[in-house]
């Protein structure tokens, strides 16, 4: 089973779609991920990330709902 975690894009670097990367905020934990699969993503967008790759752009409501679901599975009430 695979899981993708939602995060918000805070910055983007790189010109071509193959070397594009971004800093993504996962509820306070910021990591650099590949943006090669989401060429139209912009700073402020929410993405689902799996294995270091942003695989799709999602709207904020969907992202926050997924975060709530993950927290519920972990037994946490914090975002």
C-alpha positions as CSV (number, residue, x, y, z in Angstrom):
1,X,0.0,0.0,0.0
2,X,1.2,3.5,-0.8
3,X,0.3,6.8,0.8
4,X,0.7,10.3,-0.4
5,X,1.0,13.2,2.0
6,X,-0.4,16.7,1.4
7,X,1.8,19.7,1.7
8,X,1.9,23.3,0.6
9,X,4.5,24.5,-1.9
10,X,6.6,27.3,-0.3
11,X,9.3,27.9,-3.0
12,X,10.3,26.6,-6.4
13,X,13.6,26.3,-8.1
14,X,14.8,25.0,-11.5
15,X,13.8,25.9,-15.0
16,X,13.1,22.7,-16.9
17,X,10.4,20.3,-15.8
18,X,13.0,17.6,-15.1
19,X,15.0,19.6,-12.6
20,X,12.2,21.5,-11.0
21,X,12.1,21.1,-7.2
22,X,10.4,22.9,-4.4
23,X,10.3,23.3,-0.7
24,X,7.0,21.8,0.6
25,X,5.6,22.4,4.1
26,X,4.0,19.4,5.7
27,X,2.4,20.9,8.8
28,X,5.7,22.6,9.9
29,X,8.1,20.0,8.5
30,X,9.7,21.4,5.3
31,X,11.3,19.1,2.7
32,X,12.6,19.5,-0.8
33,X,10.6,17.4,-3.3
34,X,10.7,17.0,-7.1
35,X,8.0,18.9,-9.0
36,X,8.7,17.1,-12.3
37,X,5.2,15.6,-12.4
38,X,3.4,18.8,-11.7
39,X,4.8,21.4,-14.2
40,X,2.0,24.0,-13.6
41,X,2.3,24.1,-9.8
42,X,2.9,27.5,-8.2
43,X,4.0,28.7,-4.8
44,X,1.0,28.4,-2.4
45,X,-0.5,25.4,-4.2
46,X,-1.1,22.2,-2.3
47,X,0.3,18.9,-3.6
48,X,0.2,15.3,-2.7
49,X,3.8,13.9,-2.3
50,X,4.8,10.3,-2.5
51,X,8.4,9.0,-2.3
52,X,9.9,12.6,-2.7
53,X,7.7,13.4,-5.8
54,X,4.7,15.8,-5.9
55,X,2.3,13.6,-7.9
56,X,-0.7,15.9,-8.2
57,X,-2.1,19.3,-7.2
58,X,-5.1,19.4,-4.9
59,X,-7.2,22.1,-3.5
60,X,-6.7,23.4,0.0
61,X,-9.9,21.9,1.4
62,X,-9.0,18.4,0.0
63,X,-5.5,18.7,1.5
64,X,-6.7,19.8,4.9
65,X,-9.3,17.0,4.9
66,X,-6.6,14.5,4.1
67,X,-4.4,15.9,6.9
68,X,-7.4,15.5,9.3
69,X,-7.9,11.9,8.2
70,X,-4.2,11.1,8.7
71,X,-4.2,12.7,12.2
72,X,-7.3,10.7,13.1
73,X,-5.6,7.4,12.0
74,X,-2.6,8.4,14.1
75,X,-4.8,9.3,17.1
76,X,-3.8,13.0,17.0
77,X,-6.1,16.0,16.9
78,X,-3.4,18.5,15.9
79,X,-2.7,19.6,12.3
